[in-house]
Amino acid sequence: MSLAEILDSIPHRPPMLLLDEIVSRETNRVVCRKTFRAEEFYFQGHYPDYPLVPGVILCEATMQAGAVLLSEVAQATNCVPVAGRLNDVKFKRMIRPGDTVEIEANLDDRVSDAYFLSGKILHEGKPACTLNFVVKLAPKQ
């Protein structure tokens, strides 16, 4: 699915939009793709002589995939997805400029207005980051 479809699904915009395309989408699972370009703003300072994608950016990309997964309910209720909690974050591989990753988010449970998700980022088929997170839908103001 195209970038236009991502922009229609979630409120994130450049430079904080961290998804390039939606690879597949099911009721409780989405897979997205992102290529990290050398011009990304965070590489200027993280680190100038050895650029790495910051771990917080990997977490944010995974939560954006989760927002895509929840986009239909968010739009139907005129809400935006807001991160409520991150758990069990593990960084297993470094991601560098030029790397393309697949970002997977799975809806594991829902309790009232809290959505419990798990996610992972794969680089060359191997886990680079795994995490669990909670998203709440906040009314637009």
Backbone torsions as a table, in degrees:
resi	resn	phi	psi	omega
1	MET	NA	151.6	-169.6
2	SER	-83.3	168.5	175.6
3	LEU	-60.0	-36.8	178.8
4	ALA	-59.6	-37.6	178.6
5	GLU	-68.9	-34.9	175.6
6	ILE	-65.0	-45.8	-180.0
7	LEU	-62.2	-31.1	176.2
8	ASP	-75.1	-22.1	-173.6
9	SER	-90.3	-37.0	-172.9
10	ILE	-130.3	158.4	-176.6
11	PRO	-82.2	-7.1	-176.6
12	HIS	-67.1	142.9	-179.9
13	ARG	-137.7	157.2	177.0
14	PRO	-56.1	144.6	7.3
15	PRO	-88.3	5.9	-178.4
16	MET	-96.4	4.6	173.0
17	LEU	-78.6	119.9	-172.1
18	LEU	-116.7	22.6	176.6
19	LEU	-125.1	138.4	176.8
20	ASP	-100.0	-35.8	-178.5
21	GLU	-158.9	158.3	173.8
22	ILE	-100.2	120.3	-178.2
23	VAL	-82.2	-46.8	178.2
24	SER	-153.3	154.1	-177.3
25	ARG	-146.2	127.1	176.4
26	GLU	-126.8	-179.1	-178.0
27	THR	-57.8	-45.7	-174.4
28	ASN	-117.5	16.0	-177.1
29	ARG	-154.0	140.3	174.5
30	VAL	-137.2	145.5	174.2
31	VAL	-125.6	126.2	179.6
32	CYS	-120.9	170.0	179.4
33	ARG	-132.2	147.2	177.8
34	LYS	-146.2	131.9	169.7
35	THR	-106.1	124.8	-179.5
36	PHE	-86.8	114.1	-177.0
37	ARG	-90.6	148.9	-177.2
38	ALA	-59.3	-24.5	-178.0
39	GLU	-80.1	-5.5	-177.9
40	GLU	-55.2	138.6	-172.0
41	PHE	-58.9	-33.5	-174.2
42	TYR	-73.5	-18.7	178.8
43	PHE	-71.4	-19.7	179.9
44	GLN	-60.4	-33.7	-176.5
45	GLY	-122.1	1.3	-175.0
46	HIS	-132.3	76.0	-8.7
47	TYR	-118.4	142.5	-174.3
48	PRO	-54.9	-37.3	-178.4
49	ASP	-93.9	-8.3	-179.7
50	TYR	-154.3	73.6	-173.1
51	PRO	-64.3	130.9	176.9
52	LEU	-132.1	146.3	172.1
53	VAL	-70.8	123.7	178.1
54	PRO	-60.9	145.3	179.4
55	GLY	-57.8	-36.2	179.6
56	VAL	-64.3	-30.9	177.2
57	ILE	-70.5	-38.8	176.5
58	LEU	-63.4	-42.0	177.2
59	CYS	-63.4	-44.6	179.7
60	GLU	-62.0	-41.3	178.5
61	ALA	-60.8	-40.1	179.0
62	THR	-67.1	-40.5	178.3
63	MET	-68.1	-31.9	174.7
64	GLN	-65.9	-37.8	174.3
65	ALA	-61.7	-40.6	175.4
66	GLY	-61.4	-37.0	177.2
67	ALA	-64.5	-38.1	175.1
68	VAL	-60.7	-44.4	-179.8
69	LEU	-60.0	-36.8	-178.0
70	LEU	-94.3	6.4	-170.7
71	SER	-62.6	-36.1	-178.6
72	GLU	-64.5	-45.9	179.4
73	VAL	-69.5	-35.7	178.6
74	ALA	-63.2	-45.2	-179.7
75	GLN	-68.2	-38.0	-179.2
76	ALA	-66.1	-27.1	-178.8
77	THR	-105.2	6.8	-179.2
78	ASN	55.3	47.8	-178.5
79	CYS	-122.7	167.9	172.9
80	VAL	-121.0	145.2	178.2
81	PRO	-77.0	134.9	-179.0
82	VAL	-131.3	131.2	178.7
83	ALA	-65.7	134.8	178.5
84	GLY	-112.8	-27.1	-177.2
85	ARG	-168.1	145.5	170.8
86	LEU	-119.8	137.4	178.4
87	ASN	-136.1	153.8	169.8
88	ASP	50.6	44.2	178.4
89	VAL	-76.6	129.9	178.6
90	LYS	-133.7	130.3	176.0
91	PHE	-105.8	121.7	-171.7
92	LYS	-115.1	-20.1	179.4
93	ARG	-146.2	147.9	175.7
94	MET	-81.8	141.3	175.5
95	ILE	-112.6	131.5	-173.3
96	ARG	-124.3	167.2	177.9
97	PRO	-53.2	136.1	-179.3
98	GLY	94.0	-15.4	-179.6
99	ASP	-74.8	140.7	173.2
100	THR	-109.8	132.3	-178.8
101	VAL	-123.1	154.7	168.4
102	GLU	-103.9	135.3	-174.8
103	ILE	-118.8	120.2	-177.6
104	GLU	-114.9	135.1	173.9
105	ALA	-129.6	135.2	-178.9
106	ASN	-124.8	132.9	174.4
107	LEU	-83.7	115.4	-176.4
108	ASP	-96.9	-32.3	-176.5
109	ASP	-165.1	160.6	173.1
110	ARG	-137.7	131.3	175.2
111	VAL	-129.8	109.9	-177.1
112	SER	57.1	-119.3	-178.5
113	ASP	-100.2	15.6	178.7
114	ALA	-106.6	129.1	179.9
115	TYR	-111.1	122.2	-177.7
116	PHE	-99.0	121.3	-175.9
117	LEU	-126.7	157.0	170.4
118	SER	-124.1	152.0	-178.2
119	GLY	-148.8	161.7	174.9
120	LYS	-153.2	153.1	174.9
121	ILE	-116.2	129.1	178.6
122	LEU	-112.1	136.4	173.2
123	HIS	-124.9	121.9	-176.6
124	GLU	53.6	38.5	176.7
125	GLY	78.7	0.5	-178.6
126	LYS	-113.8	143.9	-179.3
127	PRO	-62.1	131.1	174.4
128	ALA	-107.2	-29.9	-178.1
129	CYS	-156.0	139.0	172.9
130	THR	-132.6	148.5	179.6
131	LEU	-163.8	161.4	169.5
132	ASN	-117.3	145.1	-179.4
133	PHE	-151.9	159.4	178.5
134	VAL	-118.8	135.9	177.5
135	VAL	-122.3	134.7	172.0
136	LYS	-112.7	151.9	176.5
137	LEU	-99.3	117.1	-177.9
138	ALA	-102.2	136.9	178.2
139	PRO	-60.9	139.1	175.1
140	LYS	-69.0	144.5	180.0
141	GLN	-109.9	NA	NA
